[in-house]
């Protein structure tokens, strides 16, 4: 008995449908706008968030791209000078730009002068007047101080020049200094010559011979300091009281030979004087005598 192998295939079972997802109810939400920040807060926030710089490209990849894009180059030895010149030429503009650039905050020249003038013009008038008075007063004080110092020096020089002899007599230690100063100024330091402190007695006129006469008197220094020796003036008068002879007698003539004239006439002392002279044809009946400094 033969079996039938051609059995009809059975239909595949239908796929079971997938279960439908559960229906969820829609929830409506409302977006609440954020409160606007003040302008300065927004500005600070933007300042804080600086844009990030892109990372630099890898050096190796850039070199490969450049190497692939450029054609084959000649050996470096043949073109050594050209890149150096180009590099120098390219560096010159950069140096020029750096030299011409000025740092902010250090402006000089006309701009700073204009700003100073503008600030001075903005000041009130009384402020400018006060500053002007202050500068003028300071300059006047300096000039007055210098003038006072110059006047004081001139007064000291005048006093030393006037009383140099008295100072040298009272303070002998100052005499060398005074002599040095006078050598530069063209003056001399001598003993004081205060004629008011010296006196001379009337003395006595005697006849020694027919034409020879003598005159004896006394000199006195009534002052407190040394005085220079004075000269003596002797005038002979006739019977009508008219001068018939005038003679000036120097200290060397009436003082003893051993007297040192440089030491002067000591204070509170006296000196006896005796003079001899001749009258050949004149007849004198009186005389007049006086002291003086030539």
PLY file of the C-alpha trace (Angstrom):
ply
format ascii 1.0
element vertex 294
property float x
property float y
property float z
element edge 293
property int vertex1
property int vertex2
end_header
0.00 0.00 0.00
1.51 3.19 -1.00
1.64 6.28 1.28
0.81 9.71 -0.03
3.74 11.94 0.85
2.29 15.07 -0.59
0.49 16.17 2.45
-0.91 19.66 2.28
0.87 22.08 4.70
-1.07 23.29 7.58
-1.67 27.01 7.87
0.59 28.92 10.30
-1.13 30.19 13.37
-1.98 33.89 13.29
0.27 36.13 15.39
-1.21 37.37 18.51
-1.58 41.13 18.48
0.62 43.09 20.85
-1.21 44.60 23.75
-1.91 48.28 23.28
-0.04 50.66 25.59
-2.08 52.08 28.37
-3.49 55.48 27.67
-2.00 58.07 30.01
-3.88 61.28 30.54
-2.15 64.41 29.21
-0.95 66.82 31.86
-0.80 70.49 30.73
2.11 72.42 32.27
2.76 76.17 32.19
6.25 77.58 32.01
6.79 80.32 34.53
9.15 83.01 33.12
12.23 83.73 35.16
12.38 87.17 36.77
14.46 89.62 34.77
17.77 90.46 36.41
18.98 94.06 36.64
21.14 95.38 33.84
24.38 95.46 35.85
23.86 91.82 37.01
23.38 90.72 33.41
26.51 92.63 32.44
28.54 90.96 35.19
27.17 87.55 34.23
28.17 88.06 30.62
31.60 89.26 31.68
32.17 86.13 33.78
31.27 83.69 31.02
34.01 84.21 28.55
33.83 82.17 25.37
36.10 79.19 25.48
38.86 79.25 22.96
38.90 76.37 20.51
41.69 73.91 21.15
44.71 74.43 18.92
44.97 72.00 16.04
47.54 69.29 16.42
50.91 70.29 15.12
51.65 67.00 13.39
48.43 67.05 11.39
49.04 70.64 10.31
52.59 69.82 9.22
51.33 66.86 7.20
48.72 69.03 5.47
51.31 71.68 4.64
53.76 69.08 3.39
51.14 67.48 1.14
49.93 70.81 -0.24
53.36 72.24 -1.10
55.29 70.96 -4.11
58.71 69.54 -3.82
61.09 72.25 -2.70
64.63 72.80 -3.77
67.50 72.21 -1.38
67.75 74.69 1.43
71.33 75.68 0.63
70.39 77.47 -2.61
67.79 79.79 -1.00
69.30 80.52 2.36
69.50 84.29 1.85
65.96 84.87 0.61
64.05 83.76 3.77
66.38 85.88 5.91
65.65 89.00 3.87
61.93 88.28 3.88
62.01 87.71 7.63
63.78 91.03 8.15
61.35 92.84 5.87
58.40 91.27 7.67
59.84 92.18 11.09
60.41 95.83 10.22
56.70 96.81 10.01
56.06 95.15 13.36
58.85 97.14 14.98
57.57 100.32 13.39
54.08 99.67 14.68
55.42 99.01 18.18
57.43 102.24 18.11
54.44 104.27 16.99
52.16 102.83 19.63
51.77 104.70 22.90
50.77 103.23 26.18
47.48 104.55 27.54
47.74 106.68 30.64
51.15 108.17 29.77
50.07 110.73 27.19
52.47 113.64 26.89
52.74 116.68 24.74
49.83 118.77 23.51
47.13 116.39 24.78
48.31 116.57 28.41
48.81 120.34 28.13
45.27 120.76 26.82
43.84 118.64 29.64
45.80 120.69 32.23
44.58 123.95 30.73
41.01 122.67 30.67
41.25 121.65 34.34
42.69 125.07 35.21
39.86 126.82 33.36
37.28 124.77 35.24
38.57 126.03 38.61
36.68 128.90 40.22
38.14 132.38 39.94
38.80 132.81 43.66
40.80 129.55 43.70
43.05 130.80 40.90
43.45 134.16 42.63
44.37 132.45 45.90
47.01 130.33 44.20
48.40 133.36 42.38
48.61 135.29 45.66
50.31 132.36 47.34
52.96 132.09 44.60
53.51 135.85 44.59
53.79 135.98 48.39
56.28 133.12 48.44
58.45 134.80 45.80
58.33 138.11 47.70
59.33 136.41 50.95
62.31 134.78 49.25
63.40 138.07 47.70
63.01 139.91 51.01
65.07 137.28 52.80
67.87 137.52 50.23
67.76 141.33 50.33
67.89 141.36 54.14
70.90 139.06 54.13
72.71 141.24 51.59
71.94 144.40 53.59
73.17 142.78 56.79
76.46 141.83 55.12
76.87 145.37 53.76
76.20 146.86 57.20
78.79 144.60 58.78
81.35 145.55 56.14
80.59 149.25 56.65
80.89 148.94 60.43
84.21 147.11 60.15
85.53 149.70 57.68
84.48 152.60 59.92
85.62 151.24 63.27
88.53 149.10 62.09
91.09 151.17 63.98
89.11 151.10 67.22
88.54 147.35 66.90
92.23 146.77 66.26
93.15 148.84 69.33
90.64 147.23 71.70
90.97 143.68 70.36
94.55 143.19 69.16
93.74 139.60 68.12
91.53 140.97 65.33
94.24 143.17 63.83
95.71 140.51 61.46
92.23 139.66 60.16
91.36 143.32 59.72
94.62 143.95 57.89
93.86 141.07 55.51
90.38 142.42 54.79
91.70 145.94 54.30
94.39 144.68 51.93
91.60 143.37 49.66
89.40 146.46 50.13
92.22 148.98 49.67
92.30 150.42 53.20
94.75 150.38 56.08
94.47 149.52 59.75
95.96 152.21 61.93
95.67 153.24 65.54
92.52 155.16 66.49
92.67 158.90 65.82
90.07 160.38 68.17
91.31 163.92 68.61
88.58 164.75 71.13
90.32 162.59 73.75
93.63 164.48 73.45
94.53 167.78 75.10
97.57 170.06 75.11
98.48 172.70 77.67
99.23 176.25 76.70
102.85 175.68 77.62
105.59 178.28 77.79
107.48 180.06 75.00
111.06 181.01 75.98
113.88 182.85 74.21
117.08 180.80 74.24
119.26 183.19 72.18
118.84 186.19 69.89
116.91 184.24 67.26
116.40 180.92 69.04
113.28 179.99 70.95
111.92 176.99 72.81
108.44 175.86 73.56
107.53 173.41 76.31
104.09 171.83 76.84
102.35 168.62 77.92
100.15 166.21 75.88
97.47 164.15 77.62
95.36 161.19 76.47
92.16 161.27 78.49
90.48 158.43 76.61
90.11 154.77 77.54
91.94 153.44 74.51
95.21 153.80 72.70
95.39 156.76 70.32
97.66 157.59 67.46
100.26 160.30 68.11
98.98 163.65 66.83
100.79 166.41 65.01
101.24 169.83 66.65
100.49 173.08 64.89
102.38 176.14 66.19
101.41 179.61 64.94
103.40 182.73 65.97
101.59 186.09 65.94
102.87 189.66 65.83
101.74 192.56 67.95
98.61 192.92 65.84
97.73 189.26 66.46
98.42 188.39 62.85
100.21 185.11 62.09
103.79 185.58 61.03
104.88 181.92 61.18
103.09 178.57 61.00
104.94 175.39 61.74
103.70 171.76 61.83
105.63 169.50 64.18
105.38 165.73 63.50
105.55 163.12 66.30
109.12 162.19 65.28
110.22 165.74 66.04
108.78 166.19 69.51
109.04 162.61 70.89
112.20 161.00 72.25
114.17 158.95 69.73
113.51 155.64 71.52
109.71 156.01 71.40
107.87 153.27 69.40
105.22 155.08 67.38
103.41 151.84 66.43
102.34 151.32 70.05
100.52 154.64 70.10
99.60 157.04 72.87
98.58 154.94 75.86
95.29 155.81 77.60
95.25 157.92 80.76
98.86 159.02 80.21
100.68 162.25 79.39
103.77 163.14 77.39
106.06 166.14 77.92
106.96 168.01 74.73
109.78 170.53 74.16
110.32 172.21 70.79
113.21 174.37 69.55
113.01 176.71 66.57
114.67 179.86 65.13
113.32 183.23 64.01
115.81 185.26 61.99
113.96 188.40 60.86
110.54 187.97 62.41
109.43 189.30 65.73
106.70 187.36 67.53
104.76 188.64 70.46
102.32 185.73 70.83
101.52 182.23 69.64
98.72 179.74 69.10
99.11 175.96 69.43
96.74 173.08 68.45
96.63 169.33 67.88
95.38 167.67 64.71
95.65 164.50 62.64
96.89 165.03 59.09
0 1
1 2
2 3
3 4
4 5
5 6
6 7
7 8
8 9
9 10
10 11
11 12
12 13
13 14
14 15
15 16
16 17
17 18
18 19
19 20
20 21
21 22
22 23
23 24
24 25
25 26
26 27
27 28
28 29
29 30
30 31
31 32
32 33
33 34
34 35
35 36
36 37
37 38
38 39
39 40
40 41
41 42
42 43
43 44
44 45
45 46
46 47
47 48
48 49
49 50
50 51
51 52
52 53
53 54
54 55
55 56
56 57
57 58
58 59
59 60
60 61
61 62
62 63
63 64
64 65
65 66
66 67
67 68
68 69
69 70
70 71
71 72
72 73
73 74
74 75
75 76
76 77
77 78
78 79
79 80
80 81
81 82
82 83
83 84
84 85
85 86
86 87
87 88
88 89
89 90
90 91
91 92
92 93
93 94
94 95
95 96
96 97
97 98
98 99
99 100
100 101
101 102
102 103
103 104
104 105
105 106
106 107
107 108
108 109
109 110
110 111
111 112
112 113
113 114
114 115
115 116
116 117
117 118
118 119
119 120
120 121
121 122
122 123
123 124
124 125
125 126
126 127
127 128
128 129
129 130
130 131
131 132
132 133
133 134
134 135
135 136
136 137
137 138
138 139
139 140
140 141
141 142
142 143
143 144
144 145
145 146
146 147
147 148
148 149
149 150
150 151
151 152
152 153
153 154
154 155
155 156
156 157
157 158
158 159
159 160
160 161
161 162
162 163
163 164
164 165
165 166
166 167
167 168
168 169
169 170
170 171
171 172
172 173
173 174
174 175
175 176
176 177
177 178
178 179
179 180
180 181
181 182
182 183
183 184
184 185
185 186
186 187
187 188
188 189
189 190
190 191
191 192
192 193
193 194
194 195
195 196
196 197
197 198
198 199
199 200
200 201
201 202
202 203
203 204
204 205
205 206
206 207
207 208
208 209
209 210
210 211
211 212
212 213
213 214
214 215
215 216
216 217
217 218
218 219
219 220
220 221
221 222
222 223
223 224
224 225
225 226
226 227
227 228
228 229
229 230
230 231
231 232
232 233
233 234
234 235
235 236
236 237
237 238
238 239
239 240
240 241
241 242
242 243
243 244
244 245
245 246
246 247
247 248
248 249
249 250
250 251
251 252
252 253
253 254
254 255
255 256
256 257
257 258
258 259
259 260
260 261
261 262
262 263
263 264
264 265
265 266
266 267
267 268
268 269
269 270
270 271
271 272
272 273
273 274
274 275
275 276
276 277
277 278
278 279
279 280
280 281
281 282
282 283
283 284
284 285
285 286
286 287
287 288
288 289
289 290
290 291
291 292
292 293
